[in-house]
C-alpha cells in the first residue's frame, strides 16, 4: 500500500463523495442527523479501513466486508438503522452516477466545442 495513493484517494473521495453522501443522508434521515462533517468522517474512515482491509484480505471476502463496514459507518454517523443506511448508500450511488454522467456530458460538449471557439 502506497501512502501517497491513499492520501490522494482520501482527498479525492472527500471532495467528490462526501457531498453526495451528505445529500443522500440529508434527504433520508434529515438535516439534524446527517451533518456534512459526518459524511466527511464516513468517507475518510471508509477509505482508510478499506485500504487496510484490502491489503490483508482480498477478493470477494474483502468486498463483502467493506460493504458491511461502509453500512456500519453510515449507520453510526447518521444515527439510523441498517435498512436506512443501505437506502442512503443506494441513493448516494445513484446521485453519484447522475452527477458523473452530467459532468461527463458537459465536459464532452466542452471538448467538442473548444476547437471551434479557438482561433
HELIX and SHEET records of a PDB file:
HELIX    1   1 UNK A    3  UNK A   29  1                                  27    
HELIX    2   2 UNK A   36  UNK A   56  1                                  21    
HELIX    3   3 UNK A   59  UNK A   77  1                                  19    
HELIX    4   4 UNK A   82  UNK A  117  1                                  36    
END                                                                             
